[in-house]
Amino acid sequence: MVEPVKNVSLALSECIICHKPKEEGIRIFGQMICLDCEREIVHADVGDEAYSRYVEEMKRIWLSALSLSHSIDEMN
């Protein structure tokens, strides 16, 4: 009989928006957005105070991707 594995923890990743360690979320260019923040972003109105914070935090994703792309180009 096969016993279920107990006490297995999933790897935690830090959300790029809330900076909290989370188990689940979406990954964009290697950066993670947790499900809670994804939900908040999707339902945020452009006029919301938090919207500009989301935009600024998400810029980090694109800057990271651009930096990685530039590094790869230099290696070739």
Summary of the structure (lengths in Angstrom):
residues: 76
radius of gyration: 16.7
end to end distance: 52.9
largest distance: 57.3
contacts: 164
relative contact order: 0.14
helix: 47%
strand: 17%
